[in-house]
Amino acid sequence: MTIEALVFVSFLSLFLVSAILWFVFSYGVIPKIDKRMVDAGESRACPTDIMGLRVLMIATAIGVPMGNPLNHDGNP
């Protein structure tokens, strides 16, 4: 196996794992977060999901803590 084939297989497997985890997060975790937000009297984080950007926004709010320079809005 050449190094190019090894790199290709590595990136392809990383892409497939990322796609599966994105699917699990968007269909397994996001509805639970939405339900907890509605129960708390808040609106959904974003009413529409265009190309998975809502999932990315919620994952960023979870992953980037307050006080981080990347968190400009101060999302907890």
C-alpha positions in Angstrom: 0.0 0.0 0.0 1.4 3.4 -1.0 1.5 6.4 1.3 -1.1 8.1 -0.9 -3.5 5.2 -0.5 -2.9 5.2 3.3 -3.6 8.9 3.5 -6.7 8.5 1.4 -8.0 5.7 3.5 -7.3 7.6 6.7 -9.1 10.7 5.6 -12.0 8.7 4.2 -12.4 6.8 7.5 -12.2 10.1 9.5 -14.8 11.6 7.2 -17.2 8.6 7.7 -16.7 8.7 11.5 -17.4 12.4 11.6 -20.5 12.0 9.4 -21.9 9.3 11.7 -21.2 11.3 14.8 -22.8 14.4 13.2 -25.9 12.3 12.5 -26.1 10.9 16.0 -25.6 14.3 17.6 -28.2 16.0 15.3 -30.9 13.3 15.7 -30.1 12.0 19.2 -29.0 14.9 21.3 -30.4 18.0 19.7 -34.1 17.0 20.2 -33.4 16.5 23.9 -31.8 19.9 24.1 -34.8 21.4 22.3 -37.2 19.7 24.7 -35.3 21.0 27.7 -35.2 24.5 26.3 -39.0 24.5 25.6 -39.7 23.2 29.1 -37.6 26.0 30.5 -39.6 28.6 28.5 -36.9 29.4 26.0 -37.3 29.3 22.2 -35.3 27.0 20.0 -31.7 28.0 19.4 -32.5 28.5 15.7 -35.9 27.8 14.2 -34.5 26.5 10.9 -31.6 24.2 10.1 -29.9 25.1 6.9 -27.3 22.5 5.9 -26.7 21.5 9.5 -25.7 25.0 10.7 -28.0 24.7 13.7 -26.1 21.6 14.8 -22.9 23.4 14.4 -24.1 26.5 16.4 -25.3 24.3 19.3 -22.1 22.2 19.3 -20.1 25.5 19.3 -22.1 26.8 22.3 -21.4 23.5 24.1 -17.8 23.2 23.2 -16.5 26.8 23.4 -16.8 28.2 27.0 -17.6 31.8 28.0 -14.6 34.0 28.1 -13.0 32.3 25.1 -12.0 34.8 22.3 -13.9 32.6 19.8 -17.1 33.0 21.8 -18.0 36.6 20.8 -21.7 36.5 21.8 -21.0 35.3 25.4 -23.1 32.1 24.9 -22.9 29.9 28.0 
